[in-house]
Amino acid sequence: MAEELPKNASLDAILLLRDQLLENLLGEEIDDILYWAGKELARQKHAHSVNDLPAMFDLFSFGTLTLENQRKHKLEYRLTGEVVEERLNHHSSASFALETGYLAQQLQVIDQIYTEAIYEVKVRKKEVWITVQSDPKEPLS
């Protein structure tokens, strides 16, 4: 009879891979590499519209993505949820560059405008803010 996995087994796997193994392998370059890895992931698993992004973040266990502020070419998203809280509880300097690169590339493809993003961890609030900036002077194509 197969042993039943605990309910939090997938969360434990995320913590192990994202915040221990990858940090050990990538060292100081972790943010740069994960950002570009997130962009590559978005090229392979792309959304059809902005409305699909929160569901995709849930699907990939990135957390709950919420658009908080929208200006002309600047968007501010908040990333929350159990996975974000647990990652920050276990590793206050956890990298969210994968999620940031993924979001930047998704919006770049959807809007067809050059887009980059940065993130800021709010450790006390157990949330991550991702700021996305687009440059309409640099259209793709």
N, C-alpha and C positions, 0 to 999 in steps of 0.2 A: 504494500500500500504506500503510495507517495505521500510524503510529508507535506502538510498544508503550509504555505508561506504565510507569515504574519501580514496583517493588513498594510503595514507601513514598509513592506519589503522594497517596493519600487522607489519610495522616497529615500530609503537607506542606500539604494544603488546610486541614485542621483547624487547624494551627498558624497559617497565614496568616489565616484568617477569625476564629478565636476570640481569638487573642492579639495580633494586629496591627490588623486592620481594625475589629473591634468596639470595641477599646480606644480607637482614634482617634476613632471616631464617638460613642461614649457617654461618654468622659472619666471624670470623677469619679463619675458616676452608674452606672457599669458594673455594680457588684454589685446595686444595687437593681433596675435594669431587667432584667438577666439572671435574677435570682431570680423575678420575676413572669413573665418569658417562659417559664421552666422550668415554672412552675405552669400556664400556658396550654397549653404543649405536652402536659403530663400530662392535661389535660382533653380534648385531641384524641386522644391515643394512650394510653389508659388500660390498666392491667394488670387482670387478673381476680382475681389473688391476690398476696400477698406473695412467693410462690415464683416468680412471673413476673419480678420486678424485676431480678435479675441478668442474665437473658437480654435484657431490654429495654435495660439499660445497655450490654451488649455490642453489640446491634443498632444503637444510636445512637452507637457509638464514644465513650461516656463513660468506659469503663474497666471494671475488674472490681470489682463491688460485693459486699462480704462483711459480714454482720451479725456484729459482734464482741462487743457487750454488750447485754443486754436487761434493763431494769428495768420497773417497773409501767407508767409512761407515758413512758419515755425509752429511745430506741434509739440505739446508736452503730454506725455503718457505717464501713468502711474502703474507700476507692476507690484501686485500684492498677492496674498494667498498663502496657503500652508507651505508650499515648497519654498517660497521666498523667506517666510518666517523661519522655517527649520534651517535653511542654508545659513541665514544670518545668525541664528542662535548657536550654530556649531562653528561658524567661521565668519567673524564680523567683517573680514576683508574679502569675502567671496566675490569673484568676478561675474559680472552680468554683461560682459562684452559680447558673448554669443547671442544673447537675446537682442542686444542693441544693434549689432550688425544685421541680424535677421530682419528686424523691423525696418531699418534704413533701406535695405535692399528691396523689401516688399513694397515700400512706398515709392521707391525709385521706379520700379517696374510699373506699378499702377499709374503713377502720375507722369511717367516718361520725362522726368526732370532729375538732374543730378542731385543726390540726397546723401547726407551724412548724419550721424547721430552720436551723442555722448550720453553717459549715464552718471547718476549720482545716487549713492546708497544713503538712505536715511536709517541708520542702525536703530535708533531709539523707536522710531515708528514702524520698523520692520517692513520697509517698502523701498522701492527703487524708482527714481524718476528718470525717464528717458526723454531727452530733448532732441527733436528731429528738425534739421534745417535743410530746406530745399533752395536751389539756385535756379530761378526761371531763366536766367541768362545762359544756362548750360543745358539746353534740351538734349535728350538722347535722340539719335538718328540723324 
